[in-house]
Amino acid sequence: MIMMHRYDDETVLYLYLSVKDGNEPMVNEIQRSAVDLLTEMARSGNTEAFRALEDLASAPMIHPILREQIRSVVGTPVPAR
């Protein structure tokens, strides 16, 4: 089953996809910056940005470094599905 995430805020959607769709084995600057921007948005009260971070924390293909960066915002990540 493929999980599709829906975000009304297009900025959140594009940032989410920038993090999740990275094809490189190493974390790239775009991914790191996208997590930083989602974090700023979530801390400013954007609930969709927070939900996107929660979704990323449980995504199976997220690099461990990014997962650690996300954990500082959402708490202990859910194990990858």
Number of C-alpha atoms within 10 A of each C-alpha: 3 4 6 6 11 11 15 8 11 10 16 24 17 13 21 22 16 16 24 19 11 16 10 8 7 11 16 13 10 13 21 16 14 20 24 15 16 25 22 15 17 20 13 11 11 15 12 19 26 22 17 22 27 20 18 24 27 15 18 12 16 18 18 12 12 18 22 15 16 23 17 11 18 17 11 13 19 15 9 13 7
